[in-house]
Amino acid sequence: MTTASLSPKYQIVIPKEIRKHHKLRPGQKLQIVDKGGEIVLRPTLSGEQLMGILSDCRHIPFEREPDHYLPGRRQIQSTHVRYFKKK
């Protein structure tokens, strides 16, 4: 376990081995989550980093919720189970 000290300005330096392992860069945004007795830092992902994040989940069944329609409009039944399609 690695430790860091809190400065008088309430700042910490993330140790080099942690920064390198998680590929953190200067200026990168981190989410700070208070989980009871723990403080968790999570890297905020950009849109580019999120692209393809679910690509290995194609085998998981996906059930679509019924669509909401305005009164007086024709309703199409489409509540069957769908799977992610390969591109």
C-alpha positions in Angstrom: 0.0 0.0 0.0 1.3 3.4 -0.9 0.6 6.5 1.2 0.5 10.2 0.4 0.4 13.3 2.7 -2.1 16.1 2.7 -0.4 19.5 2.2 -1.4 22.6 4.1 -3.4 23.6 1.0 -5.3 20.2 1.2 -3.5 18.9 -1.9 -2.0 15.4 -2.4 0.5 14.0 -4.9 -0.5 10.7 -6.5 2.5 8.5 -6.3 4.3 7.9 -9.6 3.7 4.1 -9.7 -0.1 4.7 -9.4 -0.1 7.5 -12.0 1.9 5.3 -14.4 -0.2 2.1 -13.8 -3.5 4.0 -14.4 -2.1 6.2 -17.2 -3.0 9.5 -15.5 -1.9 12.7 -17.1 -1.5 16.3 -15.8 -4.8 18.2 -16.0 -6.9 15.0 -16.2 -10.2 15.3 -14.3 -10.9 12.9 -11.4 -14.2 12.1 -9.8 -14.0 12.2 -6.0 -16.5 9.9 -4.3 -17.1 9.7 -0.5 -18.0 6.1 0.3 -18.5 6.2 4.1 -15.0 5.9 5.6 -13.2 5.9 2.2 -12.4 8.6 -0.4 -12.3 7.1 -3.9 -10.6 8.9 -6.9 -11.9 7.8 -10.3 -10.6 9.1 -13.6 -13.3 10.9 -15.6 -13.5 9.3 -19.1 -13.9 11.4 -22.2 -16.2 10.5 -25.1 -13.3 9.1 -27.1 -12.3 6.8 -24.2 -15.9 5.6 -23.8 -16.1 4.5 -27.5 -16.2 0.7 -27.6 -16.3 0.3 -23.9 -19.3 -2.1 -24.2 -17.9 -4.0 -27.3 -17.2 -7.1 -25.3 -20.8 -7.2 -23.9 -22.6 -8.3 -27.1 -23.5 -11.6 -25.7 -25.6 -10.0 -22.9 -29.4 -10.0 -23.7 -30.9 -6.6 -23.8 -34.6 -6.2 -23.1 -36.1 -3.0 -24.4 -38.7 -1.0 -22.4 -42.0 -0.3 -24.1 -42.0 3.0 -26.1 -44.1 5.9 -24.8 -46.5 7.2 -27.3 -48.7 10.3 -27.5 -52.5 9.7 -27.3 -54.1 9.2 -30.8 -50.9 8.0 -32.4 -50.4 4.5 -33.8 -48.5 2.2 -31.4 -46.0 -0.4 -32.6 -45.4 -3.5 -30.5 -41.6 -3.9 -30.0 -41.0 -5.4 -26.6 -39.1 -8.6 -27.5 -35.6 -9.4 -26.4 -32.8 -7.9 -28.6 -29.1 -8.6 -28.6 -26.2 -6.2 -29.4 -25.3 -6.4 -33.1 -21.8 -6.8 -34.4 -20.5 -4.0 -36.6 
